[in-house]
Amino acid sequence: MERTSAIFKRLSQDKSKREIAYFTMEAALENDIPSFSGGLGVLAGDTLRSAADLGIPMVGVTLLQQYGYFHQTLDDSGNQMETEVKWNPDLKLTQLPNYTEIKIENRIVRVRVWEYEIVGKYGYVVPVYFLDVNTPENSEQDRELNKQLYGGGQYIRLCQEVILGIGGIRMLRDLGFRDIDRYHLNEGHASLLALELIRESGYSSYDKVKQNCVFTTHTPVPAGHDVFEFDLVKQVLSPVYIDYLRDILEGENPVNLTTISLKLSRFVNGVSAKHGEVSRNMFKNPAIESITNGVHSATWTSQSFRRLFNQYIPGWDIDPSHFVQAMFIPDEEIWKAHMTAKGKLLSLVEDEAGIRMDLNRLTIGFARRAAAYKRADLIFSDLERLIEIAGDKVQFVFAGKAHPKDGEGKQVIRNIFAAIEQLKGKIEVVYIQNYDMHSGGVLTSGVDVWLNNPQRPREASGTSGMKSAHNGVLNFSVLDGWWIEACIEGVTGWAIGPEPNEPNLSDYDERLDIDDLYQKLEKVIIPLYYEDRSKWIRMMKNTISLNAAYFNTHRMVKEYALKAYHVSPLFQ
């Protein structure tokens, strides 16, 4: 095995063998590398990890954020305070001697690069390159352009996207990657790379560039896409790119980066079947396909379930489709692994919040970005009814950060804290501060039920429920994103609200969701948990064998390899 790994490591170091460059504004590679804010970054990290495991000839390109996203602190009322995350890239990344240059407002900005190696199961390496403008040669103004992920206003955001797209292509050339012919744009942030490819090739028709680009959109509503006034774009970009934009956008103003990606990509996809449908309608483009997201199985499976799967499902971390064999694991072993994971969660709660929760009480979790459309506070819509239903039977654990400029998201956190105060002595509710990869893994594996209730159709996919499925945690979710494909009522979990029969369900009555949530919690979930342990465990096995077996990034990356990259994994 060691000799095989060494061979594949040498093979993966041959830059002439690389065919795919994966561009992403954020990537969750390690908890101590603060280069991500939420699901987009987690998906990117999981994609790159699966590419390494499968032997996909890929490199990753992203930005180094000097102060990460932010560190969240919450006061007793739930007011969020943000502080910079101080970290030393030298401890996690390797600075390379390579440099390239880009122009911003006619200023020469020097870009350096750091490398991180993802080593796959068989020793195959996928390198990830972090672009950085914090160099002594640059002005103080330019050195701060990659100070913080999604920080600053429109000007900073556009400059960061110039660094990623244009700087990323130039850096790949300087690093010696000459044979890459697939560029995967993970969301529209990377769309400017297509303009640099046009400049490189000198093709006036853009057809060759289009053949080389793959675009994944993650945003199901028009307001979520990066849009810049043409005057700002003209101010920041070099004139040659402005000429290309005029041709591509045919005078469209403001400049929508998603439109650039759509027009200059051969393959475009949404991230679930429903999101593909929504995107086809939104962009009036029938060619948009769908590849449903997944999670990296080995990363998001808790230690107790890893041990269990190693014993009963050998090879699960190489080929997650083997999870179908989970049905044959003894019930008592499933429950023992779950209670171990749950114990770790309750230890985290005690350490972080000073509250001792009951190991035997039904525990419901909700953790994701604190955006208003995700409705983290929905379950607290009627506190009297919730007390009557849940009483001393249910406890809740919440977590999630709101973007520093998202006032509505911050209000959701305050609403939850207000509910916590009103429920004191009646229902235990805890909010874990500074949600990150570590706490996310503990939460998704340690609760009994994973709650998700976004406004339709705004959940493009959702991946936290996929993580919970890898640990036998049952999903209780609105039918949107991935859950439309994964939910078998009473078998893999439960749905909230009406069926998603219409292309757009954004105008439905929210009370339908609230009533259904309370009704199922009272009549189905609580009685089942306390009165029929055997059926509960059977559902846990179902969610592993049906959902974890499919909703993983090994399956997802193989789909991209077949449909978009046109390459074969080294390891099938």
N, C-alpha and C positions, 0 to 999 in steps of 0.2 A: 504493500500500500504506500509506504514512504517513497519507494522508487517511482511508483506511478505518479504520485503527487509532484515529485521533483520534475518529472518529464512534462507534466501539464503546466507547471509553473514556468519552465523554460519556454514552452510553446506560447504561453500567454504573454511573455515578454517580447515576442516578435511583433513589432509594430506594423509590419507589412500584413499581418494576419487580421488586423482590426478592421471591421467593416461598418460598425454602428457607433455613433456618438449620441449619447442621451443627455440632452440639455434641460436643466431644471433650475428654477430660482432657489429652491430649497431642497434639502435632502437630510433625512434623519438617519445618520449612520451610527452614532453613539450618543448616549445621554450627555456625555461631557463635550460634545461638539455642538454648540448651540446654533445650528444652521437651519433650523426649521421652526415653523409656527403651528402646524397642524397636519391634517390628513394628506394634503398634497405632498409635503415633505416626507411623511411616513411612507406613503405609496412609493415615492422615488427611491427611498432607501431600501424598501423591500424588493422593488424591481431590480435594483443593482445587485442585491444579495442573491436573488434567484438566478440572475444572469451568470453570476460567478459559479453557483452550484451546477448550472446546466451547461456551462462552457459556451455561452453566447459571446461572440467576439465583439465586445462592447467596451466603451470607455464612458465615464460620466463627466459632465462639466457643470459646475455650479459656482456660486459666489462665496467667498470667505467673508463672513460678517464679523467685524471686529468686536461688537458687543452683542452678538446674537440677536435674539428677538427681544425678550425682556424677562426680568424676574418679577413675579407677581407677589404682592403682599396685600392682604385684605384686612380691613379693620372690623370692629364688632358690628358695624352696620352693612358690611359687604362692599364698602367703597374700595375700589381697586387702585393700588399705587404701583407704578412701574419703576424699576431701577435697571440700570445697564448690567449686563452679564459680563463680568470680566473673566477672560480665559486666555490661556497662552497656547497659540497654535503649535508651537514647537513641541509641546508635550504629546500631541496626537497626530500631527501631520509632518511631512518632510518638505522643507522648502527646496525647490529645485533652482538651478542657476538660470533657467530660461526666462526671458522677458519678451514682451511684445509691446507695441504702441497703438493707441487709438486716438482719434480726434474727438474732442467735445468742445463745441463752440470755438472751433479753430485752435484750441489749445492741444498740445501734445500731452497725452496722459499715458504714463508708463504702467504696464500691468505685469505683475509677477505672478508666480504660480506655486501652489503647494499640492502635494500628492498624498492621497490616502489609498491604501490597497485593501480591497475586499478579497479575502481568500476563500474560495468556495470549498465545498465538501471534498472534492478530489484534488485540491491544490491549485485549481485554475484561478488566476488573478484578474479581477476587473479593477483597473485604476480609476480613481475619481480625482478630478483636478479642480482645485479651489482657486478662483481668480481673485486677485487682491491688488488694490491701487494704493494701499497705505505704505508707500515707499518714499525715501528721503528725496528722490528726484522730483516728486510731484509737489504742487503747492498745498498749503494747509487745506484749502477749499476742496481740492481734488482728493486728498488723502482721506477725507471723511465721506466720500461718495458711497463706500461700502461699510459705513459705520454700523448700520443696523438694518436688519431684515424688515422690509416694508415700512421703514422709517421715513420721515420727511414728507414733502409734498410731491406734486406732479413732476417737478424738475428732477428731484433726486430719484424718483422711481424711473423716469425715462433714462437718466444717466446709468442707473444700475442695469437696465435692460440693454443699453449700448455695450456696457462692459461684458455682460453675459453673451449676447448674440454675436456682435462684431468681434469683440476681444476674444471670445471663446474660439471662434473659427481660426483666428490668427495664431492663438496660442497652440492649438492642435498642430498647425503647420510647423511652428517653431519646435514643437516636441517631436516632430518626425512622423506624425500620422498622415501619410500621403494617400492611403488607399481607402479611406472611409468614403462610402458612397450611400450611407443611410444616416440621416440626421433626424432624431426623434425629438420633437418639441413638446415637452411636458407642460402644457398650457401655453397661452399666448405670450408670456413673458419673454420667450426665446425667439420670437418671430423675426427679429432683426438679423438673425443669422442668415436668413434667406437672402437678404439684401447684400450681405457680404459675399455669399456664394455667387450671386449675379455679377458682382464687381470682379470677383476672381475669374470667372469663366468668360466674361465678356459676351455672353449670349443675350441678344436683344429680345428673343422670343420667350425666354424664361422657361422653356419646356424642359431643358436638361435639369435645371434646379428643381423644378416641380417633381421630376421623377425621383429625386434624391431625398425628398422631405416627407416625414410622417408627423402628423399633428394629432395630439390627444387633447380634447377640450373637456374641462371639468365643471364648467359653469352653466347651469340650466336656465338662467335668467339674463336678459340683455344688460341689465345694470351691472352685472358682475365682471364685465370684460374691461380690459385696459383701454382707455380712450384718451387721446391727447389732442389739444388744439393744434392745428397745422402750424401756426406761428411758433409755438414752442418746439415742435419737431424740427422746423426749419432753423431755429436758433441753435439747437443742440447738434443735429446731424450735419455731416459734410454734404456739399451740394450734389455730389454724384448720387447719393442715396435719395435725395429729394427728387431727383429726376426719375429714379425708379419708382418711387412712391406715387408720383403723379400718373405714371403709366398704369401701375397696378390698381390704384384706387379710383382712377378716372375722375380726379378732382374732389373725391369725397372728403368732407371736413365736418367734424373732427376725424382724426386718424384712429381707426379701430385696429389694434394689433391682431385681434382674432381674425379679422377680415383678411389681413395679409397672410396669416397662416393658412386660412382656408383656400385662398387663391393660389398659393405657392406650394401646396402639399398634394402628393399623389394619393395618399391614404389618410383619411380623417376618421376619427372614431370618438364616440361618447363612451362613458365608463360603466354603463349598465344598459340593458335592453330598453328600459324606459327612457333613460337619458338620451340614448341614440334617437329614439322617436321624438322626444322633445327638441333635440338639436336639429333634426331634419325639418321640423316645423318652424323653429325659430329662425334658422338661416336659409329656409327655402331651398335646401340642398338635399335631394333624395339619395345622393351617393354616400352620405355619412353613415358609417357602420357603427357597430358597438362591440366592445370587448369589455366584459365586466371585470371590475377590479378584483384583487385578492390581497392576501397578506402572506408574509414569509413565515411558513409554518414553524420552523425551528426557532425563530426569534420570539414569537408570541405565544408559544406553548409553555406553560409553567413547569417548574422543575418536577413537581409531583406527577404531572401528566406525562412529561418526557420520560421519566423512569417507567411509568406504566406502559407507554407506547413502545419503548425499547424492548420490554419484556414480551408484549403480546402482538405488536405490529412491527416487526423488524423491517427497516427500510422506509418507514413513514416519512422521515425527513429528507429522503432522496426522491421518493415518489409519493406525494400526499394522497394520491388516489387510493392508496392502501388503507386509508382511514375507514373505508367501507367495512373493514374487519372489526371495527370497534364494537359491533353488535355482539361479538363473541367474548368480550371481556366480562368477567364475573361482576355482578352488580356491586358487591361489597368492595371490590377493588376500585371501581369508578367512584363510589361515594367516599372512600378513604382518601383518594387523590384530591377530590374536590374539597373535602374538609381541611386538608392540609393547605391548599391554596387559599381557602377562606380564612384560615387562621393567620396566614401571612398578611392578608388584607386588614384584618382587625388589629394586628400588631402595628401596621402602618398607621391606621386611624388613631390608635392610642399614642403613638410616637408623635404624630403631626398635630393632632387636635386635643390630646389629653382626655379622650373619651373612650371608655371601655364598652364595647358593644357585645351583644350576646351571640355566641357562635351558633346557637341552635335556632336563632330567629331568621325568618325569611328576609334576605338582604337584597335590595334592589339598587342598581348602580346606574349613574348617568354621568358620562365624562366626555367632553368634546369642546371644540371652540365655543365660547359663549357668544354666539350670534343670535339675534332676536328670532330669526326664522327657525332655529332649532328648538325653540320653546322649552328650554330646560325647566321653566317654572310652571308648565302646564298642569302638572299633577297637583299643584297647590291652588288650583282655581277655586275649589270649594273645600275649605279647611274643615268645616264641620262634618261634611260627608266623608272626607278622608279619615278623620278621627274615628268616625263610626265604623268605617270599613276596616281600617288598618289597626287602630288602637295599639295594643301591645303585641301585635302579630307581625309587624313589618318595620324594618329600619332602612334608612336610605343613605347612600354615599354619593356625593356630587363632586365634580371637579371641572375646571375649564377656565381658560383665559379669554378675556375680551380684548379685541384690538384696541390700542391706546386711544384711537380716535372714534371708536364705536360707542357712542353714547347709549344707544338702545341695548347693546350687548351688556354694557356695564349695569344698566338698570335691571336687566334680568338677574344678574348676580345679587343686586340689592333686594330684589323681590324674594329670592330664595332665602336670604338672611332674615328678612322680615318674617317669612314663614317659619324658619327655624326658631325664632324667638317666640312666636305664637304657639308653637307646638311643644315647647319645653314641658317635660313631665308627662307628655301624652304620646308623642312619636319621636324616636331618636332620628335626627337628621344631621349629617356632618358634611361640611364642604372642605375638601382638601385643597390647600393653596399650591400654586406654582406647578400645575399639571405638566408632566414631562413624560419621556419614554418609560422611565422606571415606574412611576406611579400609574401610568396608563396600563402597563403590563400587569401590575398587581391588581388593579381594579377590574380589568376585563376578565381576569382569570379567577378572581376571588368572590365575586357576588354570585347570588343564585339566579337572578334575573337581570338582563341588560335591557334598559329602557331607551327607546328612541322615538321621538314624536315630532319630526319636522313638519313645516308647512309643505304640502304638495304644490308643485312638483320640484321643489328646490333642493332636494337631496339627490345630487347627481348619482352617487353610489352609496357612500358610507362604508367604512371599513372596520370600525370598532366592534360592530356586531360579529364580524368574521373572526376577529381575535377571540371574542368570547366563545364562539362556536368551537374553536380549537380546544377549549377547556371544558366543554360540556355545559356551558352556561346558556340558559334558554333566553331567546330574544322575545321581547314584547315591543312591537314596533308598528308605526304607521306604514302602510303599503306604499313605499316609495323607494327609488334607487334599487339596491341589490335585494332588498327584502321581498320585493314582488316576485323575484325568481326563487328565493330561498324558503319562503314561508309555506309550510303545509300546516294548516290550522290544527292545533292539538297534537301535532306530530313532531315538528321541529321548533315550535314556539307558538306565538299568538299575534294576530294582527290587531291594530287599533284603527277604528273608523271604517269608512266605506271602501268598497273595491275601487281600484284605479281604472275605471272603464273609459274615462274621457282623456283626451290628450292633455288637457290643462285643468287641474282641479284646484287652482289657487283661490277660487271664490267660494268654496264650500263653507258651510257653517261650522265654525270651530267647536261648537257645543256637541256636535256629533262625535268628535274625537274624545272630548272630556267625558261624556256619558259612557261611551264604550270602554274607555280606559278604566273608569271606576267600576263599571258593571263586571268586566272580566276579572279585575283584581279581586272583587268581592265574591263572585259566584264560581270562578274557575281556578284562578292561580293560588289564592290563599288556601282554599280547601284541599286542593291537590297536594300542595307542599306538605301540609300537616297530616293529611289523612291517607295518602296513597303514595308512599315512598317508592314502591315498585314501579308504578307508572311514571313517576317523576324521573327516575333513573333511566327508564326506557326512552323517555324523551331526550335525556342527556346523550344517550348513545346515538339516537337518531340525528341529533344536531352535529355530532362528530362525524358519523358515517356518511351523512348526506351533504351537510354544508361545508365542514372542514375539508372534505375530500374534493370539493369543487372550487370553493372560493379561496384559492391560494394563488400566490404569484408564480409558482412553478407552472400551473395550468395557464395562467394569464400570459406569461412571457412566451410560452410555447405558441400561444395563439398569435402574438405579435410576430414571432419568428416565421410562422407559416403565412400569415395574411399580409404583413407589412414589411418585414425585413427580408423575407425570402432567403433565410439561412436555416441550417439544421443545427440543433444543439449537439455538442460533442457527446453529452451524456443524456441518454433517453430514459 
